[in-house]
Amino acid sequence: MEGVDISQFKHLIVVPTLAALGLGSPSAVNLVTGTALAESRGAYLRQINGGPALGFWQMEPATHDDCWENFLNFPAQSRLKRVLEGMLSNDLPKCAQLVSNL
């Protein structure tokens, strides 16, 4: 199965997102893009065979929730949390956005 065009994915989703987070080095862009390719081939938004992983990066809901409840609540991450919250849709649960909010 073919997925999204990797050049568009990298330049229209990964680069602007990492830049907004202040993490947009070329190596970070390549790492995040490569992780999506390794995890889902840039094609699957839900884990095949019924597993729990979601999104191009195949994050499990429990991991997602732990990131929000623990890592992002650490005071040193307050700026990062604020920027991420600004990227969220208000009408969907955060975890559901692993699939719908690229």
Secondary structure, DSSP 8 states (H G I E B T S, - for coil): ---S-HHHIIIIIIHHHHHHTT---HHHHHHHHHHHHHHHTTT-SB-GGG-S-BTTTTB-HHHHHHHHHTGGGSGGGHHHHHHHHHHS-TTS-TTTHHHH--
